[in-house]
Amino acid sequence: MRRINVNIVLTPPQVRDYYRGAVRYVVAVAEDGRTVQLPINVLHKYISNDGIRGKFVVTTDENYKFQRIETRSRPGGLNAVG
C-alpha cells in the first residue's frame, strides 16, 4: 500500500459544480509534489456547509489504484475537518 498526504480545500461553489456533474474529479497536489486525481464521490462524507477543507491521507495499491481516504489528525488528536 502507498500513502499520499494531500491538503484539499474546495469552496461551496466548487462543491456545487461537482454535484451538478460539471466536474467529476478533484485534482490536488500532494505534499511531496505529486499530482493526485480523486473522484469526488470519495470525498462526500467530508462535505460541510463550508465546502471541503482538510488534510487527508490517500491510500492506493502498488499500481496507484485508489483504496481509501482518511483525515489526518492534528497534533492533540483533533480531526482536521469540521
MDTraj code that builds the backbone (N, CA, C; nanometers):
import mdtraj as md
import numpy as np

residues = "MET ARG ARG ILE ASN VAL ASN ILE VAL LEU THR PRO PRO GLN VAL ARG ASP TYR TYR ARG GLY ALA VAL ARG TYR VAL VAL ALA VAL ALA GLU ASP GLY ARG THR VAL GLN LEU PRO ILE ASN VAL LEU HIS LYS TYR ILE SER ASN ASP GLY ILE ARG GLY LYS PHE VAL VAL THR THR ASP GLU ASN TYR LYS PHE GLN ARG ILE GLU THR ARG SER ARG PRO GLY GLY LEU ASN ALA VAL GLY".split()
xyz = np.array([
    [0.0848, -0.1186, 0.0000],
    [0.0000, 0.0000, 0.0000],
    [0.0892, 0.1249, 0.0000],
    [0.0434, 0.2233, -0.0713],
    [0.1133, 0.3519, -0.0767],
    [0.0251, 0.4571, -0.0115],
    [0.0873, 0.5487, 0.0615],
    [0.0129, 0.6550, 0.1295],
    [0.0602, 0.7897, 0.0749],
    [-0.0368, 0.8754, 0.0421],
    [-0.0071, 1.0066, -0.0144],
    [-0.0797, 1.1112, 0.0685],
    [-0.0062, 1.2094, 0.1214],
    [-0.0646, 1.3168, 0.2009],
    [-0.1051, 1.4325, 0.1102],
    [-0.2317, 1.4731, 0.1214],
    [-0.2815, 1.5856, 0.0420],
    [-0.3601, 1.6812, 0.1305],
    [-0.3589, 1.8070, 0.0945],
    [-0.4432, 1.9088, 0.1555],
    [-0.5471, 1.9461, 0.0512],
    [-0.6732, 1.9425, 0.0904],
    [-0.7807, 1.9734, -0.0045],
    [-0.8652, 2.0863, 0.0516],
    [-0.8858, 2.1887, -0.0299],
    [-0.9733, 2.2996, 0.0044],
    [-1.0630, 2.3250, -0.1156],
    [-1.1924, 2.3025, -0.0971],
    [-1.2912, 2.3314, -0.2006],
    [-1.3980, 2.4213, -0.1399],
    [-1.4292, 2.5291, -0.2074],
    [-1.5319, 2.6214, -0.1611],
    [-1.6696, 2.5627, -0.1882],
    [-1.7733, 2.6142, -0.1221],
    [-1.9087, 2.5653, -0.1515],
    [-1.9453, 2.5722, -0.3003],
    [-1.9135, 2.6826, -0.3726],
    [-1.9458, 2.6830, -0.5166],
    [-1.8715, 2.5731, -0.5944],
    [-1.7488, 2.5434, -0.5557],
    [-1.6757, 2.4368, -0.6233],
    [-1.7424, 2.3013, -0.5978],
    [-1.7869, 2.2786, -0.4751],
    [-1.8550, 2.1535, -0.4422],
    [-1.9853, 2.1426, -0.5214],
    [-2.0576, 2.2544, -0.5351],
    [-2.1825, 2.2528, -0.6138],
    [-2.1554, 2.2137, -0.7584],
    [-2.0431, 2.2585, -0.8157],
    [-2.0081, 2.2196, -0.9528],
    [-1.9937, 2.0681, -0.9649],
    [-1.9364, 2.0073, -0.8635],
    [-1.9226, 1.8618, -0.8650],
    [-2.0592, 1.7956, -0.8563],
    [-2.1458, 1.8457, -0.7674],
    [-2.2795, 1.7882, -0.7530],
    [-2.3618, 1.8018, -0.8803],
    [-2.3424, 1.9100, -0.9529],
    [-2.4154, 1.9319, -1.0784],
    [-2.3640, 1.8438, -1.1907],
    [-2.2517, 1.7792, -1.1675],
    [-2.1938, 1.6931, -1.2699],
    [-2.1034, 1.7650, -1.3668],
    [-2.0760, 1.8932, -1.3396],
    [-1.9889, 1.9699, -1.4281],
    [-1.8453, 1.9173, -1.4218],
    [-1.8080, 1.8648, -1.3067],
    [-1.6740, 1.8118, -1.2857],
    [-1.6879, 1.6821, -1.2061],
    [-1.6079, 1.5825, -1.2395],
    [-1.6182, 1.4534, -1.1702],
    [-1.5002, 1.4235, -1.0806],
    [-1.3905, 1.4965, -1.0971],
    [-1.2690, 1.4675, -1.0223],
    [-1.2155, 1.5906, -0.9507],
    [-1.1497, 1.5654, -0.8398],
    [-1.0755, 1.6687, -0.7672],
    [-0.9285, 1.6427, -0.7957],
    [-0.8558, 1.7470, -0.8296],
    [-0.7123, 1.7353, -0.8516],
    [-0.6438, 1.8137, -0.7411],
    [-0.5519, 1.7466, -0.6721],
    [-0.4793, 1.8096, -0.5622],
    [-0.3310, 1.7808, -0.5795],
    [-0.2490, 1.8690, -0.5231],
    [-0.1057, 1.8463, -0.5230],
    [-0.0687, 1.7883, -0.3873],
    [-0.0042, 1.6729, -0.3900],
    [0.0382, 1.6073, -0.2673],
    [0.1506, 1.6872, -0.2028],
    [0.1732, 1.6627, -0.0751],
    [0.2790, 1.7331, -0.0038],
    [0.4172, 1.7070, -0.0628],
    [0.4332, 1.5939, -0.1314],
    [0.5625, 1.5631, -0.1937],
    [0.5709, 1.6129, -0.3381],
    [0.4680, 1.6872, -0.3835],
    [0.4702, 1.7476, -0.5169],
    [0.3976, 1.6694, -0.6248],
    [0.3569, 1.5455, -0.5963],
    [0.2832, 1.4681, -0.6957],
    [0.1432, 1.5244, -0.7145],
    [0.0884, 1.5048, -0.8329],
    [-0.0494, 1.5423, -0.8607],
    [-0.1379, 1.4192, -0.8378],
    [-0.2461, 1.4405, -0.7626],
    [-0.3374, 1.3319, -0.7288],
    [-0.4754, 1.3675, -0.7821],
    [-0.5371, 1.2758, -0.8540],
    [-0.6733, 1.2942, -0.9051],
    [-0.7652, 1.1965, -0.8342],
    [-0.8707, 1.2496, -0.7725],
    [-0.9647, 1.1677, -0.6962],
    [-1.1062, 1.1889, -0.7471],
    [-1.1854, 1.0838, -0.7561],
    [-1.3267, 1.1034, -0.7885],
    [-1.3953, 1.1734, -0.6710],
    [-1.4814, 1.2682, -0.6998],
    [-1.5465, 1.3472, -0.5940],
    [-1.6238, 1.2585, -0.4973],
    [-1.6754, 1.1468, -0.5430],
    [-1.7577, 1.0647, -0.4542],
    [-1.6811, 1.0124, -0.3326],
    [-1.5486, 1.0022, -0.3387],
    [-1.4737, 0.9554, -0.2222],
    [-1.4647, 1.0623, -0.1136],
    [-1.5022, 1.1851, -0.1486],
    [-1.4963, 1.2963, -0.0526],
    [-1.6321, 1.3346, 0.0036],
    [-1.7388, 1.2684, -0.0376],
    [-1.8740, 1.3079, 0.0043],
    [-1.8891, 1.3193, 0.1545],
    [-1.8328, 1.2284, 0.2309],
    [-1.8523, 1.2333, 0.3756],
    [-1.7792, 1.3495, 0.4418],
    [-1.6934, 1.4192, 0.3683],
    [-1.6202, 1.5332, 0.4233],
    [-1.6801, 1.6674, 0.3838],
    [-1.7905, 1.6679, 0.3089],
    [-1.8527, 1.7921, 0.2647],
    [-1.9322, 1.8536, 0.3801],
    [-1.9100, 1.9836, 0.4003],
    [-1.9857, 2.0585, 0.5010],
    [-2.0422, 2.1833, 0.4344],
    [-2.1070, 2.2665, 0.5116],
    [-2.1579, 2.3930, 0.4573],
    [-2.0458, 2.4831, 0.4083],
    [-1.9245, 2.4583, 0.4566],
    [-1.8075, 2.5365, 0.4160],
    [-1.7328, 2.4734, 0.2993],
    [-1.7885, 2.3699, 0.2394],
    [-1.7210, 2.3003, 0.1301],
    [-1.6439, 2.1819, 0.1851],
    [-1.5217, 2.1647, 0.1375],
    [-1.4322, 2.0604, 0.1882],
    [-1.3017, 2.1277, 0.2239],
    [-1.2562, 2.1037, 0.3430],
    [-1.1305, 2.1624, 0.3870],
    [-1.0651, 2.0641, 0.4826],
    [-0.9437, 2.0197, 0.4495],
    [-0.8762, 1.9300, 0.5409],
    [-0.7489, 1.8710, 0.4854],
    [-0.6819, 1.8012, 0.5738],
    [-0.5612, 1.7266, 0.5403],
    [-0.6003, 1.5795, 0.5385],
    [-0.5628, 1.5116, 0.4308],
    [-0.6065, 1.3752, 0.4095],
    [-0.4887, 1.2852, 0.3749],
    [-0.5075, 1.1564, 0.4013],
    [-0.4140, 1.0542, 0.3573],
    [-0.4882, 0.9671, 0.2571],
    [-0.4369, 0.9614, 0.1361],
    [-0.4931, 0.8764, 0.0314],
    [-0.4091, 0.7488, 0.0280],
    [-0.4747, 0.6361, 0.0364],
    [-0.4060, 0.5077, 0.0285],
    [-0.4386, 0.4435, -0.1051],
    [-0.3342, 0.3955, -0.1741],
    [-0.3503, 0.3292, -0.3032],
    [-0.2826, 0.1923, -0.2970],
    [-0.3119, 0.1102, -0.3965],
    [-0.2370, -0.0147, -0.4080],
    [-0.1038, 0.0155, -0.4753],
    [-0.0265, -0.0873, -0.5030],
    [0.1066, -0.0685, -0.5626],
    [0.1012, -0.0072, -0.7034],
    [-0.0157, -0.0175, -0.7698],
    [-0.0337, 0.0407, -0.9030],
    [-0.1019, 0.1764, -0.8971],
    [-0.1080, 0.2343, -0.7785],
    [-0.1693, 0.3647, -0.7532],
    [-0.3198, 0.3658, -0.7755],
    [-0.3845, 0.2519, -0.7654],
    [-0.5305, 0.2471, -0.7711],
    [-0.5842, 0.2835, -0.6332],
    [-0.6805, 0.3742, -0.6310],
    [-0.7372, 0.4232, -0.5064],
    [-0.7911, 0.3090, -0.4206],
    [-0.7604, 0.3154, -0.2900],
    [-0.8134, 0.2194, -0.1935],
    [-0.9027, 0.2894, -0.0911],
    [-0.8526, 0.3999, -0.0316],
    [-0.9319, 0.4722, 0.0688],
    [-0.8715, 0.6102, 0.0927],
    [-0.9521, 0.6941, 0.1592],
    [-0.9068, 0.8264, 0.2008],
    [-0.9500, 0.8460, 0.3451],
    [-0.8628, 0.9047, 0.4234],
    [-0.8897, 0.9308, 0.5649],
    [-0.8366, 1.0689, 0.6000],
    [-0.8963, 1.1294, 0.7026],
    [-0.8422, 1.2563, 0.7504],
    [-0.7181, 1.2284, 0.8324],
    [-0.6266, 1.3228, 0.8283],
    [-0.5092, 1.3159, 0.9154],
    [-0.5418, 1.3914, 1.0420],
    [-0.4989, 1.3430, 1.1515],
    [-0.5245, 1.4101, 1.2792],
    [-0.4260, 1.5228, 1.3003],
    [-0.4769, 1.6283, 1.3591],
    [-0.3907, 1.7383, 1.4029],
    [-0.3206, 1.6947, 1.5306],
    [-0.2095, 1.7615, 1.5666],
    [-0.1475, 1.7315, 1.6955],
    [-0.2505, 1.7472, 1.8058],
    [-0.2537, 1.6560, 1.8980],
    [-0.3536, 1.6594, 2.0040],
    [-0.4736, 1.5745, 1.9713],
    [-0.4768, 1.5136, 1.8502],
    [-0.5809, 1.4192, 1.8170],
    [-0.7100, 1.4788, 1.7632],
    [-0.7145, 1.6080, 1.7350],
    [-0.8364, 1.6675, 1.6809],
    [-0.8466, 1.6361, 1.5329],
    [-0.9681, 1.6129, 1.4876],
    [-0.9931, 1.5850, 1.3474],
    [-0.9642, 1.7112, 1.2662],
    [-0.9016, 1.6966, 1.1485],
    [-0.8638, 1.8106, 1.0657],
    [-0.9814, 1.8693, 0.9878],
    [-1.0955, 1.8039, 0.9894],
    [-1.2112, 1.8524, 0.9158],
    [-1.3215, 1.8873, 1.0145],
    [-1.3906, 1.9978, 0.9882],
    [-1.5071, 2.0278, 1.0696],
    [-1.4908, 2.1317, 1.1707],
])
top = md.Topology()
chain = top.add_chain()
for i, resn in enumerate(residues, 1):
    res = top.add_residue(resn, chain, resSeq=i)
    for name in ("N", "CA", "C"):
        top.add_atom(name, md.element.get_by_symbol(name[0]), res)
traj = md.Trajectory(xyz[None], top)
